[in-house]
């Protein structure tokens, strides 16, 4: 599960990064409002933890921008401002829940799990499968199908495929993929991305006449279905 933490307090960031990582979350951090809005709309996150008091623009403005950009990722706002009017304002601009500081970490985790379950249920009700060419990705069941057949993937391999499908026909760099799949703990000198792409190709590119994952030399990778294109 991937979470974007938009928070400028370094102590809180350290606390959240460590605690969430210990509970199985891949954590990304943005330390100001504009950066948080950009990361939220560019990345595929399961949840966004959003502080209200931020440099640049506040959390209310970030939330509004994210929703106006069409991003439906659940947003949990974190703030020391516990006035009713602030909670109402946060919900009005598109937040899904509101938790006042200081908070119990166990309660934060419980609220995060509830929001993700609710988001997954909504995606399922809406038939939220991601389809590109012969690939179909089910974000609720975490399943990938190729021409209707289930592809056996590990959890990490699934995240790589979902990332590629969400950005189909767009060049993605190794760093972008690493950030999305492994989070900020990824070693930029590692060849882990290439290793996983090689594994996935053995399961996805089974027809040599119709490869889906393409290497763009010097830039990264692209998911593109060239079936039916004029040579």
Secondary structure, DSSP 4 states (H G I P E B T S, - for coil): -EEEEE---HHHHHHHHHHHHHTT-EEEEE-SHHHHHHHHHHS--SEEEEESS-SSS-HHHHHHHHHHTT----EEEEES---HHHHHHHHHTT-SEEEESS--HHHHHHHHHHHHHHHHHHHHHTT--EEETTEEEETTTTEEEETTEEE---HHHHHHHHHHHHTTTS-B-HHHHHHHHHGGG--TT--HHHHHHHHHHHHH---TTS--EEEETTTEEEE---TT---
